[in-house]
Amino acid sequence: VLISCGSINSPKLLQLSGVGDAKDLQQVGIQVIHNLPGVGKNLQDHLEMYVQHECKKPVTLYGLFNNPFLKLYYGAQWFLFNKGLLAHSHLELGGFARSSTDFDHPNIQFHFFPSLVINHGLENPDKHAFQFHAYPNRPTSRGWVKLRTSNPNDMPIIQFNYLETEGDRQQMRDCVKISRKIFSQKSFKEYLGKEISPGIDIQNNDELDEVIRNTSETAYHPSCTNMMGIDSMSVVDTDTKVYGIANLRVVDSSILPDIVSGNLNASTVMIAEKASDIILGKQEAEPVEIDFYKAA
Ligand SMILES: Cc1cc2nc3c(=O)[nH]c(=O)nc-3n(C[C@H](O)[C@H](O)[C@H](O)COP(=O)(O)OP(=O)(O)OC[C@H]3O[C@@H](n4cnc5c(N)ncnc54)[C@H](O)[C@@H]3O)c2cc1C
């Protein structure tokens, strides 16, 4: 049996089936089949901060969002010819940065978006503007997913514990500082209007922390809740098999031990590819040495 319900529902399904932290299961009246305390623990995500600016030129997506005729036009263009403004995600531009020599990897990721994301994209912007999304790639805060009740139809309790560690808070501040540095470059000058968020008067750590706490949003990368490993909190072994239960595997983003430096889709596809090779008993490929940039 392969469980692939994602990082929220895979631990939920295991817990409903009696596989999880015995104390937590007993609390909601689930019979314990196997005490596996790591199920639902180690929850990680990318929490992102938006650094938003008004745009001095009418070159953003604002016109499109607010004009039903343009929406229709570009919608039809995409539908009929696979071309035009709606034929791509507008999030193609991004980059990585290292905020401090304490890190031996680029610890912050940026996406540039030629408009504003407000309330998860549910609200339209009211002006031409653009933004960076920036987040620490390897946050150290850890959360959990637990059953609310034994009813499968009930949502589980999801506690991310974002910004729990000072290291994560510092990296979020650095997200803002590096974004500001990039936006202050000469090439942005003709476009760069007023800083909308956090707002240029928000400068010291306390002010930044307040805005970060109030405005950061998930990048929708929940992961690591059935981590692969060999310690007592691991849920699956290196063959993706659930410890202590025969013929049961988890194959999805929940088996990552640590969140990866980047968006999760490609890594999740690779987990599935690798798991299918393991299940089919294919010979493991030889590692290939690739020359890539390493921070000094
Ligand atoms: C809004 C959004 C935007 C994203 N953008 C990007 C991006 O641009 N790039 C990127 O790399 N990643 C992106 N991600 C992240 C990426 O999509 C996920 O990390 C990835 O899909 C995780 O794969 P998964 O297999 O673990 O879980 P999922 O893709 O969530 O798959 C789990 C599947 O299990 C099904 N399921 C759940 N419970 C049950 C059940 N009880 N019974 C049967 N089926 C069940 C679900 O319907 C779902 O189809 C985004 C995620 C979201 C939500």
The ligand as a Gaussian input file, in Angstrom:
#p B3LYP/6-31G(d) Opt

LIG

0 1
 C       -1.284000      26.993000      -4.384000
 C       -0.001000      26.215000      -4.511000
 C        0.982000      26.661000      -5.373000
 C        2.168000      25.949000      -5.511000
 N        3.101000      26.381000      -6.410000
 C        4.204000      25.643000      -6.623000
 C        5.135000      26.020000      -7.634000
 O        4.958000      27.012000      -8.342000
 N        6.234000      25.242000      -7.799000
 C        6.474000      24.141000      -7.030000
 O        7.508000      23.488000      -7.227000
 N        5.618000      23.770000      -6.058000
 C        4.484000      24.484000      -5.848000
 N        3.601000      24.114000      -4.881000
 C        3.954000      22.987000      -4.000000
 C        3.701000      21.646000      -4.637000
 O        2.486000      21.666000      -5.368000
 C        3.596000      20.591000      -3.524000
 O        4.717000      20.683000      -2.681000
 C        3.531000      19.198000      -4.108000
 O        2.401000      19.069000      -4.933000
 C        3.460000      18.184000      -2.990000
 O        3.198000      16.920000      -3.557000
 P        2.554000      15.771000      -2.701000
 O        2.457000      14.593000      -3.601000
 O        3.290000      15.636000      -1.425000
 O        1.092000      16.279000      -2.309000
 P       -0.109000      16.733000      -3.247000
 O        0.382000      17.255000      -4.552000
 O       -0.970000      17.595000      -2.395000
 O       -0.865000      15.368000      -3.581000
 C       -1.656000      14.710000      -2.637000
 C       -2.848000      14.105000      -3.364000
 O       -3.552000      13.242000      -2.480000
 C       -4.937000      13.485000      -2.587000
 N       -5.535000      13.099000      -1.298000
 C       -5.406000      13.728000      -0.107000
 N       -6.066000      13.052000       0.851000
 C       -6.598000      11.963000       0.265000
 C       -7.375000      10.877000       0.742000
 N       -7.732000      10.781000       2.028000
 N       -7.754000       9.935000      -0.139000
 C       -7.389000      10.017000      -1.447000
 N       -6.645000      11.026000      -1.960000
 C       -6.257000      11.982000      -1.103000
 C       -5.049000      14.962000      -2.897000
 O       -6.275000      15.250000      -3.516000
 C       -3.854000      15.153000      -3.828000
 O       -4.200000      14.872000      -5.162000
 C        2.390000      24.787000      -4.734000
 C        1.396000      24.331000      -3.864000
 C        0.205000      25.030000      -3.769000
 C       -0.869000      24.504000      -2.839000

